[in-house]
Amino acid sequence: MKQNIIDIAYVVSAIMFIYGLKRLQSPATARKGNQLAAMGMFVAVAATLFVQQILTPAQMLIGLVVGGGFGAYLAKRVEMTGMPELVAAFNGFGGAASALVAGAEIARFLAPNAADLMGGAVMGGVDAITISLSILIGMITFTGSFVAFGKLSGRISGNPIIFPGLRVITILFMLGAIASIVYMEMGAGDFSAAGFVGEPVVQAAIAIAVVGALLGILLVVPIGGADMPVVVALLNSYSGLAAAATGFVLDNTALIVSGALVGASGLILTNIMCEAMNRSLFNVLIGGFGGDSDSAGPAGTTSAEGLTVNSTTADDVAILLSYASKVIFVPGYGMAVAQAQHAVRELAEELAKKDVEVKFAVHPVAGRMPGHMNVLLAEANVPYDHLFEMDEINGEFETTDVAVVIGANDVVNPAARHDKASPIYGMPILDVDHAATSIVLKRSMRPGYAGIGNELFYNTNNQMLFGDAKDSITDVISEVKAL
């Protein structure tokens, strides 16, 4: 009877996961989709804990209040600029949880009363493989995610960290992980009286955990900041795969389904990110591309080749925008740093009052994580039907009077179309330079996360409005209202 109730709860939660994931496809339904998926996980966990009498109702309530309260605190406290690293941290905790659960399962197999705990079962070859994979993927996700967290938060340099022999060492650790899995497989079911730590299964598990932790570090440190959106999506997939492996360890249908969904969707998203950058996943993983945006490049208004830029003022920008027929805003990470999304939405509303057609062009890899700009603009209550993906809006720049780039850099660089020597050559970009006039809001002339200069800045039809994006937009709003 208990198992039937749990099975029904798992089916219900799986349906909620799938339907919630489906609703994440649109900004208009994403919030409800996220809530639905979260409720699905709550149903699965509550059913397991309650029906199996693992926790009392009081303990479950305390856990819900403490965990939910901590989550709500983080959600309210973390700025939108910190959301990418928060997502990376969540991925890391998910991986660590999977590894710990797999470790606990080993302890159950080796416990003196294992026959009672496991229903007389003995660790077999399949158990050893699933436990090994859960530990390995979980630890890679854990340490890799926190390296990504450090890069995104600035605690670790965003530049690729590469040293002689890195690839060889990484390959050796991978071979070590395989050897440790084989060792655990050979030791499965053959327990001795050597003590817990003396058991081959435990020794193999410790080796897998250590190797996995080191692999996570070695796989992420050589990846530059420009590839962080891809890395975040890939680590999200890893956390799902770790959860699915743990589901097999525990014979838990809900974990298998939810882990498979997260793993598959993460891989699909990773592929989308790679296509948006015109780079293969292998090319991303070998690293060496991009870095800190302030690590190089001139801070003035003249390039190394002597080219000059056209500086402008808030007054002139306000006049251009007010008398335009069509304006497209292109948000980037600089908008997130300046927390300018609310000011941008206000400016868009003021222009709409003057019968200006306003749209927002969102590049798939703008920002530091997939969907970063969509989340920022949604937080500022920008209407969903004003947001357009690159493929939808690129053809409209030729009929646009003014394109306003707010903190974006590499995703609007024309060099991606023609400069075969450029590291971003072939990357699909937003055709901002096709607009009658483009205006770029930046603090300085420093390059973006790819570490290269932007040809757009030196175009004759481009104007640079230097300064903090929020302050600049606020000044433009004041001038627009005065016209």
N, C-alpha and C positions, 0 to 999 in steps of 0.2 A: 504493500500500500504506500509506504513512504517513498519507495523508488518511483512508483507511478506518478506521485505528486511532483517529485523533482523533475522527472522526464517531461511532464506537461509544462512545468515552469521553464525548462530549458527551451522547449519549442517556442513558447510565447516570447521568451527573451531573444531568441534567434530571429524571429519575425520582426521584433522591435529594432534589433541591430540593423537588419537589412533595409527596413523601411526608413530608419533614421539616417543611414548612410545615403540612401537615395535622395533624401531631402537636403543633404549637404551640398548637392550639386548646384543649388541656386542660393544667392545671398538672401533672397526673400524668405526662404524656408529653412535656412541653415540653422538658425537658433533653435527652432522647434525640433529639427532633426537631431541636433546634439542633445537636447533634453530627452528626446524619446530614446536614444541609444543609452544614455545614462540611466534612465528608468529601467531599460532592459537588463543592464548589468545589475542594478539593485534587486530586481526580481530574481535573477539567477543566484546571487549571493545570499539573499534573504532566505530563499527556499532551501538552499543547501544547509545553511547554518541552523535554521529553525527546525526543519523536518528531521535532520540527523542529530538534533539536540547537541550540536557542537558548542553553541553559546546559548545563554538564557536570554529571554526577551530584554531584560534590563541591560545586559552586556551589549547586545546588539544596538540598543538605543544609545548607549554611551558612545560606542564606536561610531555610530552615525552622526551624533552631535559633534564629537571631536574631529572626525575626518571631514565632515561637511563644513564645519566651522573654519578649519584650517584652509580648506579649498576656497571658501568664500573670502577669507581674509586675503589670500594670495591674489585672487581674481580682482579684488577691489584695490589692493595696494600696488600691484605691479603696473608700471606704465606701459603703454602700447609699444614703446621702443624696447621694452624688456620682454615682450611676449615671445619672440623667437627663442631666447635662451631659456625661458620658462618651459616652453614646449620641449626643448632639448633635455632639460632636467627631468621632466615627466617621463620622457622616453627612457632615460637612464634608470629611474626608480622602477619602471616597469620591468626592465631587463634584470635588475638586481632581485626583484621579487620572484621572478621566474627561476633564477639560479638558486635562491634560498629555498624555494619550495622543492626543487629537485634534490637539494641537499638533505632536506628534512625527510624526503622519501627514502633516501639511502639509510638514514638513521632508523627509520621504521623497519626496514628490511633486516638491519643488523641488531635490533633491540632484542633483549633476552626473551621477551614475550611476543616475538615477531609472529609466531604462529597464530596467536589470538588477534593481533592487530591487523594482519594481512590475510586472515581467513585461511591460514595454512599455505599460502602462496610463497614461492621462493623466487628471488630475482632471476629472471631469465635473460636471454640475449636481447630480446626486443626491449625489455625494461632498461637494460644497460645502455642501449643506443639512444632511446628517447631521453633518459636522464642525462646522458653525456651531451646531447645536442641542446637540451634546455640550459644546462650550465654554461656551455661554450657560447651559445648565441646570447644568453642573458648577460654574461660578463663582458662580451664584446660590446653589446649595446650599452651597458652601464658605463664603462670607462670611455668609450667612444663618444657617448652623449655628453659626458661632462667635459671632455676636451672641446667639443663643439660649443658647449655652454661657455667655457673660458674664452674661446675665440670670439663668440658673438658678444659677450659682455665686456671685452677688452682686457680681461684678466690675463689672457694669453695673446701673443701677437697674432694678428690675422694673416700675417705672411706665411707662406708655406715653410715648414720646418723640415729641412732635408739634410741628411748627413751621409757621408760615404758608407756604403754597405747597408743602407736602410732596407733596400729591396731584398737583399740576401737574408738579412736577419728576419724580415717579415715572413719570407718563404720557409725559413727554418722553423719558426714558431708554428706556422701552419702544419708542417710535417710533424712537429711535436704534438700538436693537438690531435692529429689523426692517430699517432702512435698511442697516445693516452686513451683514446676511445677504444682502440683495439685491446689495450691492456685491461680496461674495465670489462670489456666483453668477455675476455678470457677468464677474468676473476669472478664473473657473475655466477651466483649459486654455489660457489666453492668457498664457503666461509670457514675460518679456522678459529682457534682460541688465542690468536695473537694479539687480541685487544682491538679496540675500535680503530685506532690510527694505524695499526699494523695490517689491517685488511687491505688487500690489493684494490678493492673497489673504492675504498676511501682514499688511498694514495692516488689512484687514477683521477678521482673527482677533484682532489686538491690540485693536481697537476693541470687538469683541464681548466679549473677556475683561474689559476695563475697565468697560464698561457693565454686564455681568453681575455683576461684583463690587459695583458701587455699587447695583444693583437689589437684590441680596441683603440689603444693609444697610438700604436704604430700606423694603423689604417687611416686615422683622422688628422694627425699632426702635419702630414705633407700636403694636405688639401688647403688651398688658399681661400680667402674670404669670399671671392667672387663665386665660388661653388657652394657656399653655405646653404642656399635654398635646396639644392640637390641633396646635400648631406643630411639635412633635417628630415627630408622626405624618406631617404633611405634608412635612417636610424629609426624612424617611425615604423617602417616595414620590419626592421629587425626586431623591434619590441613585440610586434604582432606574431612573428615567427617563433619567438621565445615563448610567448603565451600559448601558442598552438602546441609546441613541443611539451610544455608543462601540462596541457590538457591531456595529451596522450599518456604522460607519466601518471596522472591522477585518474585516467579514464573518465574525464569530465567533458561531456559534450559541449557545454556552454563555452568553456575555454577554447576548445578546438575550433568551434564555429567563429567566435569573436576574434581569436587570434588569426585564423585564416582570412577573415574579412579585412582586418587591419593590415596583415602582411600583403595581401593581394592589392588592396587599394593603395598602400604605400609604394609598392613597386610600379603600379600604373602611374601614380603621381610622379615618381622619380623619372620614369620614361618621358612624361610630358615636360618636366623641367629640362631634361637633357635635350629634347627636341627644340625647346624654346631657346636653348643656347647653342644649338647645332653642334653638340658634342656628344660623344658616346659615353656610356657609364664607365667603361674601362678608362677612358681618357680622364674622367673626373677623379676616379679612384687612385690613379697613379700620381695625382696631385701636381703641385708646382705652378698653379695658375692663380693670379690675383693676390691681393694682400690688403694691408691697412690703407685706407684712402688718404691718410695724411703722411704716408711714408715717403712720398716722392712727388715731384712736380712743382712748378712755379706757383707762388701764391699771389702774384700780381696780375696785371692785365695784358702782359705781353708774353708770347710763347718763346721757346728756345730758338725757333726759326725766324723770329722777328715779326711774326704776324700779330696784328692787334685786334682787339675786340671792341665792340660798340657798347659802351656803358649807357645806362638809362636811369631814369628817376621814377619814383612812384607817381608823380604828376603825369609824366608822359605815358606811362603804362595805363593809368586810369583813362586817359583820353583815347588811347588805342582800343581798349576793351569796351568802353562805353559806346563808341561809334562803330563797333564791329557788328556783323550779322551773325557770325558763328565763331565760338571760342571753344577750344578743347584743352582741358587741363590734363597734364601728365604727371601724376604723383610718383615720388621715389622715396628712398630711405631718408633723404634730407628733410622731407616733410614730417616723417615720423620723429626724427631727432628734435626738430623745432616744435613739435606738437602743434603744427599749423593746420591740421585737418578741419577744425571748427571754423577757423578764419577763412579757409578756402571755401567751405560750404556757404558761409555768409556772403563772400564775394560773389559766388555763383548765383545766389538768390538776388543780390542787388542787380546783377547783370540781367537776370531774367525779368526783373521789373522794367528794364529798359528794352524789352523784347529781343534780347540777344539769345540765340540758341546756344545752350551750354551742354557740353558732354565731358565725360571723363574717360581717358584711355588708360587701361591697365595692362601692363606687360606681365606675363606669367612669372618672371623672376625678379620683378621690382621689389626691393626690400630684402629682408634677411630670411624669410621663410615663405613657403607657398601660400598665396592668398593674403599676404601681409597688408597690401594696400586696400584690398577689399574690406578687411576687418577695420582698418583705420577709418575709411570713408563711411562704413556702416555705423561705426561708433559716433561719427559726426552727423548722422541722420541724413546723409546724401541719398536721395531717392535711388532705389535699386535700378530703375529703368534708365538712369543717367550713366550707369557704369557699362563700359563696353570692353570686351577682350580685344587683343591686338588684331586678330583676323577679321573681326567685325568692323573695326573702325579705321584701319590703315588706309583704305581707299578714300576716306573722307578728308584727309589732311589737305589734299589738293584744292578742295573747295572751302577751306577754313581760313578765316581772316587772321586769327591770332591763335597760336599754340603756346600755352604757358607750361613750362617744365619746372616742377617744384622739387628740387633735390634729386632728380633722376640724372643718371650720367651714361653708363655703358649701354643702357637699353635704347638710347636715342643717338648713338654715335654712328654717323654715316660711314665711317671707316669699315664697318662690318660688311658693307656691300661690295667694296672695291679693293681694299688694301689687303692683299694676300699675305703680307708680312705681319699683319695685326693678329694678336691672339684671339680676337673676337670675330675674325673674318668668317662670314657665312652665318653668323648668328642673326636670326630674324629680329628686326628692330622696329620701333614705332617711327613712321616716316614724318617726323616733326619738321624736318628741313623742307618738306614739300608745301608747308603752309605759307601763306603770303608773308607772314611775320612770325618769328618765334621769339619768345622771351624766356630766358633761363634764370631762375632764382638760385643763387649759390652764395656761400660765404666767401669763397675764393676761387682761384683757377686750379686748385689741386685736382688730380685725377680721381676717378671713381675707384670702386673696389677691384676692378681689373688691373689697376695700376697704369693705365695708358691715358694719353690726352684725348680730348674730344674735338673732332673737326667741326662739329656744329657751332661751337663757341666763336669760331672765326668766320662764319658765313656772313655775307654782306646783309642778309635779311634777318640776322639774329641780333638780339640785344640782351645784355647781361644786367640784371638787377642784383647787385651785391648786398649782402647783409643777412641777418637772421630771417628765415623764411616767414615766420609768424609776424615779426615786426614789419617786414616789407609788405606782406599781404594786408596787414592792419592799416598801414599808411595808404595803400591803394584803395581800400574800402572807403576811407575818409574822403579821398579825392573823388571817387565815383559818386558818392552821395552828394558831394558839393556841386557836381556838374548838372 
